[in-house]
Amino acid sequence: MAAPVKKVPLRKCTGCQEMKSKKEMLRILRTAEGEIIVDTSGRKNGRGAYVCRCMDCFEKAVKSKGLERALKVRVPEETYESLKKEIESIEER
Ligand SMILES: [Zn+2]
């Protein structure tokens, strides 16, 4: 019998379109209240979009509107700004 292959759930980055494991990605979440947040726990309910843990991919996702498409909502400029700050602080950790 073949050794069981552990399946790692892959998610597509809305920036660079690469498939990576969830652990390597940031989850951007639209909550039921319509807030758009960085879901650091990865456990909150809502519609999620994934980007790599880097500012490059986040900015690509913003520019290509991939993030808006994935979240199915228009993201206001100030929301992008606050997400960006949050990602910066995560990157530094
Ligand atoms: Zn990426």
PDB file of the backbone (N, CA, C, O) and the ligand in Angstrom, with CONECT records:
HET     ZN  A 101       1
ATOM      1  N   MET A   1       0.826  -1.206   0.000  1.00  0.00           N
ATOM      2  CA  MET A   1       0.000   0.000   0.000  1.00  0.00           C
ATOM      3  C   MET A   1       0.865   1.263   0.000  1.00  0.00           C
ATOM      4  O   MET A   1       1.883   1.323   0.689  1.00  0.00           O
ATOM      5  N   ALA A   2       0.472   2.226  -0.743  1.00  0.00           N
ATOM      6  CA  ALA A   2       1.232   3.475  -0.808  1.00  0.00           C
ATOM      7  C   ALA A   2       1.095   4.248   0.497  1.00  0.00           C
ATOM      8  O   ALA A   2       0.059   4.207   1.161  1.00  0.00           O
ATOM      9  N   ALA A   3       2.141   4.937   0.840  1.00  0.00           N
ATOM     10  CA  ALA A   3       2.103   5.755   2.047  1.00  0.00           C
ATOM     11  C   ALA A   3       1.059   6.857   1.882  1.00  0.00           C
ATOM     12  O   ALA A   3       0.960   7.485   0.828  1.00  0.00           O
ATOM     13  N   PRO A   4       0.292   7.077   2.932  1.00  0.00           N
ATOM     14  CA  PRO A   4      -0.733   8.126   2.805  1.00  0.00           C
ATOM     15  C   PRO A   4      -0.097   9.496   2.597  1.00  0.00           C
ATOM     16  O   PRO A   4       0.848   9.877   3.287  1.00  0.00           O
ATOM     17  N   VAL A   5      -0.635  10.212   1.644  1.00  0.00           N
ATOM     18  CA  VAL A   5      -0.116  11.553   1.358  1.00  0.00           C
ATOM     19  C   VAL A   5      -0.929  12.563   2.144  1.00  0.00           C
ATOM     20  O   VAL A   5      -2.151  12.651   2.020  1.00  0.00           O
ATOM     21  N   LYS A   6      -0.228  13.301   2.938  1.00  0.00           N
ATOM     22  CA  LYS A   6      -0.921  14.330   3.721  1.00  0.00           C
ATOM     23  C   LYS A   6      -1.303  15.478   2.806  1.00  0.00           C
ATOM     24  O   LYS A   6      -0.449  16.096   2.170  1.00  0.00           O
ATOM     25  N   LYS A   7      -2.554  15.744   2.750  1.00  0.00           N
ATOM     26  CA  LYS A   7      -2.997  16.832   1.880  1.00  0.00           C
ATOM     27  C   LYS A   7      -2.955  18.154   2.630  1.00  0.00           C
ATOM     28  O   LYS A   7      -3.595  18.326   3.668  1.00  0.00           O
ATOM     29  N   VAL A   8      -2.191  19.071   2.082  1.00  0.00           N
ATOM     30  CA  VAL A   8      -2.143  20.418   2.655  1.00  0.00           C
ATOM     31  C   VAL A   8      -3.113  21.280   1.872  1.00  0.00           C
ATOM     32  O   VAL A   8      -2.994  21.411   0.654  1.00  0.00           O
ATOM     33  N   PRO A   9      -4.068  21.866   2.568  1.00  0.00           N
ATOM     34  CA  PRO A   9      -5.005  22.704   1.825  1.00  0.00           C
ATOM     35  C   PRO A   9      -4.303  23.930   1.242  1.00  0.00           C
ATOM     36  O   PRO A   9      -3.652  24.688   1.961  1.00  0.00           O
ATOM     37  N   LEU A  10      -4.443  24.107  -0.047  1.00  0.00           N
ATOM     38  CA  LEU A  10      -3.784  25.227  -0.703  1.00  0.00           C
ATOM     39  C   LEU A  10      -4.776  26.361  -0.959  1.00  0.00           C
ATOM     40  O   LEU A  10      -5.958  26.146  -1.228  1.00  0.00           O
ATOM     41  N   ARG A  11      -4.250  27.546  -0.866  1.00  0.00           N
ATOM     42  CA  ARG A  11      -5.061  28.720  -1.158  1.00  0.00           C
ATOM     43  C   ARG A  11      -4.343  29.555  -2.196  1.00  0.00           C
ATOM     44  O   ARG A  11      -3.114  29.586  -2.246  1.00  0.00           O
ATOM     45  N   LYS A  12      -5.120  30.229  -3.021  1.00  0.00           N
ATOM     46  CA  LYS A  12      -4.516  31.034  -4.068  1.00  0.00           C
ATOM     47  C   LYS A  12      -4.348  32.478  -3.598  1.00  0.00           C
ATOM     48  O   LYS A  12      -5.268  33.097  -3.064  1.00  0.00           O
ATOM     49  N   CYS A  13      -3.150  32.980  -3.816  1.00  0.00           N
ATOM     50  CA  CYS A  13      -2.867  34.371  -3.487  1.00  0.00           C
ATOM     51  C   CYS A  13      -3.585  35.276  -4.481  1.00  0.00           C
ATOM     52  O   CYS A  13      -3.463  35.087  -5.691  1.00  0.00           O
ATOM     53  N   THR A  14      -4.326  36.248  -3.983  1.00  0.00           N
ATOM     54  CA  THR A  14      -5.034  37.152  -4.885  1.00  0.00           C
ATOM     55  C   THR A  14      -4.086  38.170  -5.513  1.00  0.00           C
ATOM     56  O   THR A  14      -4.486  38.950  -6.378  1.00  0.00           O
ATOM     57  N   GLY A  15      -2.823  38.157  -5.070  1.00  0.00           N
ATOM     58  CA  GLY A  15      -1.818  39.035  -5.657  1.00  0.00           C
ATOM     59  C   GLY A  15      -1.072  38.352  -6.791  1.00  0.00           C
ATOM     60  O   GLY A  15      -1.228  38.716  -7.956  1.00  0.00           O
ATOM     61  N   CYS A  16      -0.248  37.344  -6.437  1.00  0.00           N
ATOM     62  CA  CYS A  16       0.603  36.710  -7.448  1.00  0.00           C
ATOM     63  C   CYS A  16      -0.036  35.468  -8.061  1.00  0.00           C
ATOM     64  O   CYS A  16       0.544  34.863  -8.962  1.00  0.00           O
ATOM     65  N   GLN A  17      -1.215  35.079  -7.591  1.00  0.00           N
ATOM     66  CA  GLN A  17      -1.967  33.922  -8.124  1.00  0.00           C
ATOM     67  C   GLN A  17      -1.301  32.576  -7.847  1.00  0.00           C
ATOM     68  O   GLN A  17      -1.705  31.560  -8.412  1.00  0.00           O
ATOM     69  N   GLU A  18      -0.296  32.559  -6.992  1.00  0.00           N
ATOM     70  CA  GLU A  18       0.355  31.289  -6.668  1.00  0.00           C
ATOM     71  C   GLU A  18      -0.456  30.539  -5.614  1.00  0.00           C
ATOM     72  O   GLU A  18      -1.124  31.141  -4.773  1.00  0.00           O
ATOM     73  N   MET A  19      -0.381  29.223  -5.681  1.00  0.00           N
ATOM     74  CA  MET A  19      -1.037  28.399  -4.683  1.00  0.00           C
ATOM     75  C   MET A  19      -0.049  28.105  -3.561  1.00  0.00           C
ATOM     76  O   MET A  19       1.062  27.638  -3.812  1.00  0.00           O
ATOM     77  N   LYS A  20      -0.449  28.375  -2.347  1.00  0.00           N
ATOM     78  CA  LYS A  20       0.406  28.095  -1.201  1.00  0.00           C
ATOM     79  C   LYS A  20      -0.428  27.548  -0.058  1.00  0.00           C
ATOM     80  O   LYS A  20      -1.655  27.650  -0.063  1.00  0.00           O
ATOM     81  N   SER A  21       0.249  26.969   0.920  1.00  0.00           N
ATOM     82  CA  SER A  21      -0.499  26.452   2.058  1.00  0.00           C
ATOM     83  C   SER A  21      -0.998  27.615   2.913  1.00  0.00           C
ATOM     84  O   SER A  21      -0.399  28.689   2.958  1.00  0.00           O
ATOM     85  N   LYS A  22      -2.106  27.360   3.579  1.00  0.00           N
ATOM     86  CA  LYS A  22      -2.756  28.405   4.374  1.00  0.00           C
ATOM     87  C   LYS A  22      -1.806  29.054   5.378  1.00  0.00           C
ATOM     88  O   LYS A  22      -1.911  30.243   5.678  1.00  0.00           O
ATOM     89  N   LYS A  23      -0.879  28.245   5.890  1.00  0.00           N
ATOM     90  CA  LYS A  23       0.032  28.747   6.919  1.00  0.00           C
ATOM     91  C   LYS A  23       0.918  29.873   6.406  1.00  0.00           C
ATOM     92  O   LYS A  23       1.339  30.747   7.163  1.00  0.00           O
ATOM     93  N   GLU A  24       1.192  29.837   5.104  1.00  0.00           N
ATOM     94  CA  GLU A  24       2.082  30.844   4.517  1.00  0.00           C
ATOM     95  C   GLU A  24       1.348  32.109   4.099  1.00  0.00           C
ATOM     96  O   GLU A  24       1.952  33.050   3.585  1.00  0.00           O
ATOM     97  N   MET A  25       0.046  32.121   4.324  1.00  0.00           N
ATOM     98  CA  MET A  25      -0.724  33.227   3.786  1.00  0.00           C
ATOM     99  C   MET A  25      -1.404  34.041   4.861  1.00  0.00           C
ATOM    100  O   MET A  25      -1.574  33.617   6.004  1.00  0.00           O
ATOM    101  N   LEU A  26      -1.779  35.213   4.444  1.00  0.00           N
ATOM    102  CA  LEU A  26      -2.590  36.071   5.292  1.00  0.00           C
ATOM    103  C   LEU A  26      -4.023  35.959   4.812  1.00  0.00           C
ATOM    104  O   LEU A  26      -4.289  35.904   3.611  1.00  0.00           O
ATOM    105  N   ARG A  27      -4.931  35.926   5.756  1.00  0.00           N
ATOM    106  CA  ARG A  27      -6.334  35.857   5.385  1.00  0.00           C
ATOM    107  C   ARG A  27      -6.959  37.234   5.616  1.00  0.00           C
ATOM    108  O   ARG A  27      -6.944  37.777   6.720  1.00  0.00           O
ATOM    109  N   ILE A  28      -7.492  37.757   4.556  1.00  0.00           N
ATOM    110  CA  ILE A  28      -8.232  39.008   4.660  1.00  0.00           C
ATOM    111  C   ILE A  28      -9.695  38.630   4.683  1.00  0.00           C
ATOM    112  O   ILE A  28     -10.162  37.856   3.848  1.00  0.00           O
ATOM    113  N   LEU A  29     -10.405  39.174   5.630  1.00  0.00           N
ATOM    114  CA  LEU A  29     -11.750  38.691   5.873  1.00  0.00           C
ATOM    115  C   LEU A  29     -12.777  39.813   5.811  1.00  0.00           C
ATOM    116  O   LEU A  29     -12.564  40.915   6.315  1.00  0.00           O
ATOM    117  N   ARG A  30     -13.898  39.490   5.174  1.00  0.00           N
ATOM    118  CA  ARG A  30     -15.052  40.388   5.270  1.00  0.00           C
ATOM    119  C   ARG A  30     -16.014  39.774   6.271  1.00  0.00           C
ATOM    120  O   ARG A  30     -16.532  38.679   6.052  1.00  0.00           O
ATOM    121  N   THR A  31     -16.249  40.463   7.344  1.00  0.00           N
ATOM    122  CA  THR A  31     -17.110  39.931   8.396  1.00  0.00           C
ATOM    123  C   THR A  31     -18.577  40.110   8.033  1.00  0.00           C
ATOM    124  O   THR A  31     -18.917  40.797   7.070  1.00  0.00           O
ATOM    125  N   ALA A  32     -19.429  39.484   8.815  1.00  0.00           N
ATOM    126  CA  ALA A  32     -20.869  39.600   8.596  1.00  0.00           C
ATOM    127  C   ALA A  32     -21.326  41.047   8.739  1.00  0.00           C
ATOM    128  O   ALA A  32     -22.341  41.449   8.170  1.00  0.00           O
ATOM    129  N   GLU A  33     -20.569  41.817   9.501  1.00  0.00           N
ATOM    130  CA  GLU A  33     -20.896  43.238   9.684  1.00  0.00           C
ATOM    131  C   GLU A  33     -20.397  44.108   8.530  1.00  0.00           C
ATOM    132  O   GLU A  33     -20.647  45.313   8.487  1.00  0.00           O
ATOM    133  N   GLY A  34     -19.686  43.472   7.598  1.00  0.00           N
ATOM    134  CA  GLY A  34     -19.192  44.220   6.449  1.00  0.00           C
ATOM    135  C   GLY A  34     -17.834  44.865   6.671  1.00  0.00           C
ATOM    136  O   GLY A  34     -17.356  45.632   5.834  1.00  0.00           O
ATOM    137  N   GLU A  35     -17.212  44.551   7.806  1.00  0.00           N
ATOM    138  CA  GLU A  35     -15.862  45.055   8.067  1.00  0.00           C
ATOM    139  C   GLU A  35     -14.842  44.233   7.310  1.00  0.00           C
ATOM    140  O   GLU A  35     -15.026  43.035   7.097  1.00  0.00           O
ATOM    141  N   ILE A  36     -13.764  44.885   6.906  1.00  0.00           N
ATOM    142  CA  ILE A  36     -12.694  44.152   6.239  1.00  0.00           C
ATOM    143  C   ILE A  36     -11.460  44.203   7.127  1.00  0.00           C
ATOM    144  O   ILE A  36     -10.925  45.272   7.421  1.00  0.00           O
ATOM    145  N   ILE A  37     -11.024  43.022   7.546  1.00  0.00           N
ATOM    146  CA  ILE A  37      -9.953  42.935   8.551  1.00  0.00           C
ATOM    147  C   ILE A  37      -8.918  41.901   8.130  1.00  0.00           C
ATOM    148  O   ILE A  37      -9.165  41.085   7.242  1.00  0.00           O
ATOM    149  N   VAL A  38      -7.757  41.945   8.776  1.00  0.00           N
ATOM    150  CA  VAL A  38      -6.781  40.872   8.626  1.00  0.00           C
ATOM    151  C   VAL A  38      -7.093  39.858   9.715  1.00  0.00           C
ATOM    152  O   VAL A  38      -7.022  40.165  10.906  1.00  0.00           O
ATOM    153  N   ASP A  39      -7.432  38.668   9.301  1.00  0.00           N
ATOM    154  CA  ASP A  39      -7.817  37.640  10.259  1.00  0.00           C
ATOM    155  C   ASP A  39      -6.575  36.864  10.686  1.00  0.00           C
ATOM    156  O   ASP A  39      -6.189  35.887  10.044  1.00  0.00           O
ATOM    157  N   THR A  40      -5.962  37.305  11.765  1.00  0.00           N
ATOM    158  CA  THR A  40      -4.719  36.666  12.197  1.00  0.00           C
ATOM    159  C   THR A  40      -4.958  35.291  12.810  1.00  0.00           C
ATOM    160  O   THR A  40      -4.056  34.452  12.809  1.00  0.00           O
ATOM    161  N   SER A  41      -6.142  35.050  13.327  1.00  0.00           N
ATOM    162  CA  SER A  41      -6.424  33.737  13.909  1.00  0.00           C
ATOM    163  C   SER A  41      -6.799  32.720  12.838  1.00  0.00           C
ATOM    164  O   SER A  41      -6.625  31.518  13.040  1.00  0.00           O
ATOM    165  N   GLY A  42      -7.309  33.187  11.705  1.00  0.00           N
ATOM    166  CA  GLY A  42      -7.738  32.300  10.635  1.00  0.00           C
ATOM    167  C   GLY A  42      -8.985  31.514  10.960  1.00  0.00           C
ATOM    168  O   GLY A  42      -9.311  30.550  10.268  1.00  0.00           O
ATOM    169  N   ARG A  43      -9.677  31.906  11.989  1.00  0.00           N
ATOM    170  CA  ARG A  43     -10.821  31.125  12.441  1.00  0.00           C
ATOM    171  C   ARG A  43     -12.145  31.866  12.383  1.00  0.00           C
ATOM    172  O   ARG A  43     -13.202  31.302  12.666  1.00  0.00           O
ATOM    173  N   LYS A  44     -12.076  33.112  12.020  1.00  0.00           N
ATOM    174  CA  LYS A  44     -13.318  33.884  12.031  1.00  0.00           C
ATOM    175  C   LYS A  44     -14.171  33.533  10.819  1.00  0.00           C
ATOM    176  O   LYS A  44     -13.673  33.134   9.766  1.00  0.00           O
ATOM    177  N   ASN A  45     -15.463  33.696  11.009  1.00  0.00           N
ATOM    178  CA  ASN A  45     -16.389  33.420   9.915  1.00  0.00           C
ATOM    179  C   ASN A  45     -16.519  34.617   9.001  1.00  0.00           C
ATOM    180  O   ASN A  45     -16.411  35.768   9.424  1.00  0.00           O
ATOM    181  N   GLY A  46     -16.749  34.320   7.759  1.00  0.00           N
ATOM    182  CA  GLY A  46     -16.933  35.385   6.797  1.00  0.00           C
ATOM    183  C   GLY A  46     -16.311  34.973   5.481  1.00  0.00           C
ATOM    184  O   GLY A  46     -15.816  33.856   5.332  1.00  0.00           O
ATOM    185  N   ARG A  47     -16.343  35.893   4.527  1.00  0.00           N
ATOM    186  CA  ARG A  47     -15.744  35.606   3.229  1.00  0.00           C
ATOM    187  C   ARG A  47     -14.290  36.016   3.252  1.00  0.00           C
ATOM    188  O   ARG A  47     -13.964  37.174   3.515  1.00  0.00           O
ATOM    189  N   GLY A  48     -13.422  35.070   2.976  1.00  0.00           N
ATOM    190  CA  GLY A  48     -11.999  35.337   3.082  1.00  0.00           C
ATOM    191  C   GLY A  48     -11.300  35.412   1.739  1.00  0.00           C
ATOM    192  O   GLY A  48     -11.724  34.799   0.760  1.00  0.00           O
ATOM    193  N   ALA A  49     -10.231  36.169   1.716  1.00  0.00           N
ATOM    194  CA  ALA A  49      -9.342  36.210   0.560  1.00  0.00           C
ATOM    195  C   ALA A  49      -7.934  35.998   1.101  1.00  0.00           C
ATOM    196  O   ALA A  49      -7.632  36.371   2.235  1.00  0.00           O
ATOM    197  N   TYR A  50      -7.081  35.399   0.285  1.00  0.00           N
ATOM    198  CA  TYR A  50      -5.736  35.116   0.768  1.00  0.00           C
ATOM    199  C   TYR A  50      -4.687  35.875  -0.018  1.00  0.00           C
ATOM    200  O   TYR A  50      -4.793  36.042  -1.233  1.00  0.00           O
ATOM    201  N   VAL A  51      -3.669  36.334   0.701  1.00  0.00           N
ATOM    202  CA  VAL A  51      -2.476  36.888   0.054  1.00  0.00           C
ATOM    203  C   VAL A  51      -1.258  36.351   0.794  1.00  0.00           C
ATOM    204  O   VAL A  51      -1.330  36.003   1.972  1.00  0.00           O
ATOM    205  N   CYS A  52      -0.131  36.290   0.072  1.00  0.00           N
ATOM    206  CA  CYS A  52       1.119  35.895   0.713  1.00  0.00           C
ATOM    207  C   CYS A  52       1.448  36.901   1.813  1.00  0.00           C
ATOM    208  O   CYS A  52       0.960  38.031   1.823  1.00  0.00           O
ATOM    209  N   ARG A  53       2.288  36.452   2.730  1.00  0.00           N
ATOM    210  CA  ARG A  53       2.667  37.352   3.811  1.00  0.00           C
ATOM    211  C   ARG A  53       3.705  38.370   3.348  1.00  0.00           C
ATOM    212  O   ARG A  53       4.792  38.454   3.920  1.00  0.00           O
ATOM    213  N   CYS A  54       3.389  39.112   2.357  1.00  0.00           N
ATOM    214  CA  CYS A  54       4.314  40.164   1.951  1.00  0.00           C
ATOM    215  C   CYS A  54       3.546  41.319   1.333  1.00  0.00           C
ATOM    216  O   CYS A  54       2.482  41.144   0.739  1.00  0.00           O
ATOM    217  N   MET A  55       4.110  42.483   1.488  1.00  0.00           N
ATOM    218  CA  MET A  55       3.451  43.693   1.032  1.00  0.00           C
ATOM    219  C   MET A  55       3.315  43.726  -0.490  1.00  0.00           C
ATOM    220  O   MET A  55       2.344  44.269  -1.018  1.00  0.00           O
ATOM    221  N   ASP A  56       4.280  43.151  -1.187  1.00  0.00           N
ATOM    222  CA  ASP A  56       4.229  43.102  -2.652  1.00  0.00           C
ATOM    223  C   ASP A  56       2.924  42.481  -3.137  1.00  0.00           C
ATOM    224  O   ASP A  56       2.228  43.036  -3.988  1.00  0.00           O
ATOM    225  N   CYS A  57       2.615  41.334  -2.583  1.00  0.00           N
ATOM    226  CA  CYS A  57       1.420  40.615  -3.022  1.00  0.00           C
ATOM    227  C   CYS A  57       0.161  41.364  -2.626  1.00  0.00           C
ATOM    228  O   CYS A  57      -0.819  41.391  -3.370  1.00  0.00           O
ATOM    229  N   PHE A  58       0.195  41.968  -1.453  1.00  0.00           N
ATOM    230  CA  PHE A  58      -0.972  42.741  -1.039  1.00  0.00           C
ATOM    231  C   PHE A  58      -1.220  43.874  -2.019  1.00  0.00           C
ATOM    232  O   PHE A  58      -2.351  44.112  -2.444  1.00  0.00           O
ATOM    233  N   GLU A  59      -0.147  44.565  -2.369  1.00  0.00           N
ATOM    234  CA  GLU A  59      -0.315  45.690  -3.292  1.00  0.00           C
ATOM    235  C   GLU A  59      -0.760  45.235  -4.677  1.00  0.00           C
ATOM    236  O   GLU A  59      -1.548  45.907  -5.343  1.00  0.00           O
ATOM    237  N   LYS A  60      -0.247  44.094  -5.095  1.00  0.00           N
ATOM    238  CA  LYS A  60      -0.705  43.531  -6.369  1.00  0.00           C
ATOM    239  C   LYS A  60      -2.192  43.218  -6.310  1.00  0.00           C
ATOM    240  O   LYS A  60      -2.938  43.498  -7.249  1.00  0.00           O
ATOM    241  N   ALA A  61      -2.610  42.636  -5.195  1.00  0.00           N
ATOM    242  CA  ALA A  61      -4.018  42.272  -5.033  1.00  0.00           C
ATOM    243  C   ALA A  61      -4.905  43.506  -5.036  1.00  0.00           C
ATOM    244  O   ALA A  61      -6.038  43.471  -5.514  1.00  0.00           O
ATOM    245  N   VAL A  62      -4.373  44.599  -4.496  1.00  0.00           N
ATOM    246  CA  VAL A  62      -5.122  45.859  -4.499  1.00  0.00           C
ATOM    247  C   VAL A  62      -5.216  46.401  -5.919  1.00  0.00           C
ATOM    248  O   VAL A  62      -6.296  46.755  -6.390  1.00  0.00           O
ATOM    249  N   LYS A  63      -4.081  46.460  -6.587  1.00  0.00           N
ATOM    250  CA  LYS A  63      -4.033  47.051  -7.931  1.00  0.00           C
ATOM    251  C   LYS A  63      -4.850  46.270  -8.949  1.00  0.00           C
ATOM    252  O   LYS A  63      -5.547  46.851  -9.780  1.00  0.00           O
ATOM    253  N   SER A  64      -4.755  44.942  -8.874  1.00  0.00           N
ATOM    254  CA  SER A  64      -5.468  44.123  -9.849  1.00  0.00           C
ATOM    255  C   SER A  64      -6.936  43.953  -9.491  1.00  0.00           C
ATOM    256  O   SER A  64      -7.701  43.343 -10.238  1.00  0.00           O
ATOM    257  N   LYS A  65      -7.326  44.505  -8.327  1.00  0.00           N
ATOM    258  CA  LYS A  65      -8.688  44.353  -7.797  1.00  0.00           C
ATOM    259  C   LYS A  65      -8.991  42.900  -7.448  1.00  0.00           C
ATOM    260  O   LYS A  65     -10.154  42.532  -7.280  1.00  0.00           O
ATOM    261  N   GLY A  66      -7.970  42.087  -7.340  1.00  0.00           N
ATOM    262  CA  GLY A  66      -8.174  40.685  -6.985  1.00  0.00           C
ATOM    263  C   GLY A  66      -8.805  40.527  -5.615  1.00  0.00           C
ATOM    264  O   GLY A  66      -9.613  39.629  -5.375  1.00  0.00           O
ATOM    265  N   LEU A  67      -8.416  41.416  -4.733  1.00  0.00           N
ATOM    266  CA  LEU A  67      -8.960  41.378  -3.377  1.00  0.00           C
ATOM    267  C   LEU A  67     -10.456  41.689  -3.389  1.00  0.00           C
ATOM    268  O   LEU A  67     -11.249  41.006  -2.742  1.00  0.00           O
ATOM    269  N   GLU A  68     -10.824  42.722  -4.128  1.00  0.00           N
ATOM    270  CA  GLU A  68     -12.235  43.094  -4.218  1.00  0.00           C
ATOM    271  C   GLU A  68     -13.054  41.981  -4.851  1.00  0.00           C
ATOM    272  O   GLU A  68     -14.178  41.696  -4.438  1.00  0.00           O
ATOM    273  N   ARG A  69     -12.456  41.355  -5.870  1.00  0.00           N
ATOM    274  CA  ARG A  69     -13.173  40.251  -6.532  1.00  0.00           C
ATOM    275  C   ARG A  69     -13.380  39.098  -5.570  1.00  0.00           C
ATOM    276  O   ARG A  69     -14.457  38.503  -5.518  1.00  0.00           O
ATOM    277  N   ALA A  70     -12.332  38.785  -4.804  1.00  0.00           N
ATOM    278  CA  ALA A  70     -12.431  37.646  -3.898  1.00  0.00           C
ATOM    279  C   ALA A  70     -13.413  37.918  -2.759  1.00  0.00           C
ATOM    280  O   ALA A  70     -14.125  37.020  -2.309  1.00  0.00           O
ATOM    281  N   LEU A  71     -13.439  39.155  -2.308  1.00  0.00           N
ATOM    282  CA  LEU A  71     -14.330  39.500  -1.194  1.00  0.00           C
ATOM    283  C   LEU A  71     -15.715  39.895  -1.670  1.00  0.00           C
ATOM    284  O   LEU A  71     -16.647  40.031  -0.877  1.00  0.00           O
ATOM    285  N   LYS A  72     -15.833  40.075  -2.963  1.00  0.00           N
ATOM    286  CA  LYS A  72     -17.095  40.483  -3.587  1.00  0.00           C
ATOM    287  C   LYS A  72     -17.643  41.773  -2.975  1.00  0.00           C
ATOM    288  O   LYS A  72     -18.831  41.884  -2.671  1.00  0.00           O
ATOM    289  N   VAL A  73     -16.759  42.722  -2.806  1.00  0.00           N
ATOM    290  CA  VAL A  73     -17.183  43.993  -2.239  1.00  0.00           C
ATOM    291  C   VAL A  73     -16.198  45.067  -2.681  1.00  0.00           C
ATOM    292  O   VAL A  73     -15.034  44.772  -2.952  1.00  0.00           O
ATOM    293  N   ARG A  74     -16.657  46.298  -2.753  1.00  0.00           N
ATOM    294  CA  ARG A  74     -15.755  47.405  -3.049  1.00  0.00           C
ATOM    295  C   ARG A  74     -15.001  47.767  -1.784  1.00  0.00           C
ATOM    296  O   ARG A  74     -15.604  47.951  -0.727  1.00  0.00           O
ATOM    297  N   VAL A  75     -13.680  47.869  -1.890  1.00  0.00           N
ATOM    298  CA  VAL A  75     -12.891  48.177  -0.699  1.00  0.00           C
ATOM    299  C   VAL A  75     -12.479  49.644  -0.748  1.00  0.00           C
ATOM    300  O   VAL A  75     -11.779  50.058  -1.673  1.00  0.00           O
ATOM    301  N   PRO A  76     -12.905  50.436   0.236  1.00  0.00           N
ATOM    302  CA  PRO A  76     -12.531  51.851   0.233  1.00  0.00           C
ATOM    303  C   PRO A  76     -11.040  52.061   0.511  1.00  0.00           C
ATOM    304  O   PRO A  76     -10.383  51.255   1.171  1.00  0.00           O
ATOM    305  N   GLU A  77     -10.544  53.160  -0.011  1.00  0.00           N
ATOM    306  CA  GLU A  77      -9.111  53.476   0.114  1.00  0.00           C
ATOM    307  C   GLU A  77      -8.629  53.415   1.567  1.00  0.00           C
ATOM    308  O   GLU A  77      -7.559  52.874   1.846  1.00  0.00           O
ATOM    309  N   GLU A  78      -9.414  53.966   2.484  1.00  0.00           N
ATOM    310  CA  GLU A  78      -8.961  54.002   3.878  1.00  0.00           C
ATOM    311  C   GLU A  78      -8.888  52.604   4.491  1.00  0.00           C
ATOM    312  O   GLU A  78      -8.106  52.356   5.409  1.00  0.00           O
ATOM    313  N   THR A  79      -9.709  51.702   3.975  1.00  0.00           N
ATOM    314  CA  THR A  79      -9.625  50.325   4.462  1.00  0.00           C
ATOM    315  C   THR A  79      -8.323  49.684   4.009  1.00  0.00           C
ATOM    316  O   THR A  79      -7.666  48.977   4.773  1.00  0.00           O
ATOM    317  N   TYR A  80      -7.955  49.943   2.744  1.00  0.00           N
ATOM    318  CA  TYR A  80      -6.672  49.443   2.248  1.00  0.00           C
ATOM    319  C   TYR A  80      -5.526  49.950   3.111  1.00  0.00           C
ATOM    320  O   TYR A  80      -4.600  49.209   3.442  1.00  0.00           O
ATOM    321  N   GLU A  81      -5.609  51.234   3.468  1.00  0.00           N
ATOM    322  CA  GLU A  81      -4.551  51.832   4.279  1.00  0.00           C
ATOM    323  C   GLU A  81      -4.424  51.146   5.633  1.00  0.00           C
ATOM    324  O   GLU A  81      -3.317  50.854   6.086  1.00  0.00           O
ATOM    325  N   SER A  82      -5.555  50.891   6.274  1.00  0.00           N
ATOM    326  CA  SER A  82      -5.467  50.282   7.602  1.00  0.00           C
ATOM    327  C   SER A  82      -5.031  48.812   7.509  1.00  0.00           C
ATOM    328  O   SER A  82      -4.336  48.311   8.393  1.00  0.00           O
ATOM    329  N   LEU A  83      -5.442  48.126   6.436  1.00  0.00           N
ATOM    330  CA  LEU A  83      -4.976  46.749   6.239  1.00  0.00           C
ATOM    331  C   LEU A  83      -3.461  46.730   6.047  1.00  0.00           C
ATOM    332  O   LEU A  83      -2.751  45.882   6.587  1.00  0.00           O
ATOM    333  N   LYS A  84      -2.999  47.689   5.264  1.00  0.00           N
ATOM    334  CA  LYS A  84      -1.573  47.799   4.976  1.00  0.00           C
ATOM    335  C   LYS A  84      -0.757  47.973   6.254  1.00  0.00           C
ATOM    336  O   LYS A  84       0.275  47.329   6.445  1.00  0.00           O
ATOM    337  N   LYS A  85      -1.245  48.860   7.127  1.00  0.00           N
ATOM    338  CA  LYS A  85      -0.559  49.082   8.406  1.00  0.00           C
ATOM    339  C   LYS A  85      -0.518  47.797   9.210  1.00  0.00           C
ATOM    340  O   LYS A  85       0.494  47.467   9.829  1.00  0.00           O
ATOM    341  N   GLU A  86      -1.616  47.085   9.194  1.00  0.00           N
ATOM    342  CA  GLU A  86      -1.678  45.855   9.967  1.00  0.00           C
ATOM    343  C   GLU A  86      -0.706  44.801   9.422  1.00  0.00           C
ATOM    344  O   GLU A  86      -0.043  44.093  10.180  1.00  0.00           O
ATOM    345  N   ILE A  87      -0.641  44.717   8.096  1.00  0.00           N
ATOM    346  CA  ILE A  87       0.278  43.748   7.479  1.00  0.00           C
ATOM    347  C   ILE A  87       1.720  44.133   7.776  1.00  0.00           C
ATOM    348  O   ILE A  87       2.559  43.269   8.031  1.00  0.00           O
ATOM    349  N   GLU A  88       2.005  45.416   7.743  1.00  0.00           N
ATOM    350  CA  GLU A  88       3.356  45.886   8.100  1.00  0.00           C
ATOM    351  C   GLU A  88       3.742  45.434   9.498  1.00  0.00           C
ATOM    352  O   GLU A  88       4.860  44.973   9.729  1.00  0.00           O
ATOM    353  N   SER A  89       2.804  45.571  10.428  1.00  0.00           N
ATOM    354  CA  SER A  89       3.128  45.183  11.806  1.00  0.00           C
ATOM    355  C   SER A  89       3.286  43.682  11.938  1.00  0.00           C
ATOM    356  O   SER A  89       4.059  43.209  12.771  1.00  0.00           O
ATOM    357  N   ILE A  90       2.556  42.924  11.117  1.00  0.00           N
ATOM    358  CA  ILE A  90       2.707  41.465  11.145  1.00  0.00           C
ATOM    359  C   ILE A  90       4.062  41.067  10.576  1.00  0.00           C
ATOM    360  O   ILE A  90       4.734  40.179  11.100  1.00  0.00           O
ATOM    361  N   GLU A  91       4.451  41.738   9.497  1.00  0.00           N
ATOM    362  CA  GLU A  91       5.733  41.437   8.856  1.00  0.00           C
ATOM    363  C   GLU A  91       6.910  41.650   9.797  1.00  0.00           C
ATOM    364  O   GLU A  91       7.894  40.912   9.762  1.00  0.00           O
ATOM    365  N   GLU A  92       6.791  42.666  10.636  1.00  0.00           N
ATOM    366  CA  GLU A  92       7.893  42.989  11.547  1.00  0.00           C
ATOM    367  C   GLU A  92       8.053  41.958  12.643  1.00  0.00           C
ATOM    368  O   GLU A  92       9.146  41.778  13.180  1.00  0.00           O
ATOM    369  N   ARG A  93       6.970  41.283  12.974  1.00  0.00           N
ATOM    370  CA  ARG A  93       7.023  40.327  14.074  1.00  0.00           C
ATOM    371  C   ARG A  93       7.966  39.162  13.821  1.00  0.00           C
ATOM    372  O   ARG A  93       8.103  38.283  14.672  1.00  0.00           O
TER     373      ARG A  93
HETATM  374 ZN    ZN A 101       1.487  36.122  -3.523  1.00  0.00          ZN2+
END
